[in-house]
């Protein structure tokens, strides 16, 4: 699929990255590092990056702080979207959404199906809008983050992507 780019200047976004894991420290955070590298390579600014254990209240506190910060346009979380007992990212984050972006999870699982087959059904990737901030919750694997970034996030966070993109909506998100 070819993206169509308009004659418009690139708009760098301010992105916060959160890795949700009970076992990964900064040295083993391959998914968080991948997202940071790709965001920066695309021209965006990573304004915050943290790692938090699979604890819905600590996770919710960090995401709440970032959605309250007008300097954060986008939050990318990785991890905690599976179905095991400690996986609680959707439960922590979805209550914060003002609007769900249902198509993100649907499209992610469709793309992922081509790569990992029916195992994609175990992914609870979700996205929404909270206080004018886009929030995308991705699985913890680097491969899943690559799929989401390359096929969905990179084009949708680039204001030049046509016919439409999330970046062009940012100036109007906090209007009431």
Helices and strands as residue ranges (DSSP letters): E 4-5, E 14-20, G 26-28, H 30-41, E 45-52, H 56-68, E 74-78, H 89-93, G 94-96, E 99-100, H 102-116, G 117-122, E 126-130, E 133-138, H 142-148, I 149-153, H 154-156, E 161-162, G 167-172
